[in-house]
Structures are given as C-alpha cells and as structure tokens.
Amino acid sequence: MLVSQNKFDKSESKYECDRCKKELSITTRISIYSKLSYENPKKRWDLCNKCYAALVRGIEKVNK
C-alpha cells in the first residue's frame, strides 16, 4: 500500500507490505495484480520478498 508519494522522484515513494506491514521502497516491493473476466488488471497487493515467497509456497503446496 502506498504510504507517502513523492511527486518529483517516484523512487523515493514509501510503500508498506499489505501482509506484515514492513516498510518498502519502489525497488523492494512486489506488486500483485488480478483481474476478473472482462476487466483490466488492477493492483491488489504490495508484498515484501518474504511474504511473496510465503504466497508462492502456499500456492505450490495446494497444487501438489
């Protein structure tokens, strides 16, 4: 989630992990987009590397 936006330099904008509330920068966040059948993709979550890895493990575990 976007916490603070720098309109002059987007690399200085601050984000927060939607799962663990860790502070992120634009280079360390992983954005998850989703869409329904006839919609354009929308950004749903911003995750840190650790939370993204947990999400991937959970999805792979279910699909085995």
Summary of the structure (lengths in Angstrom):
residues: 64
radius of gyration: 13.7
end to end distance: 31.2
largest distance: 46.3
contacts: 140
relative contact order: 0.19
helix: 28%
strand: 30%
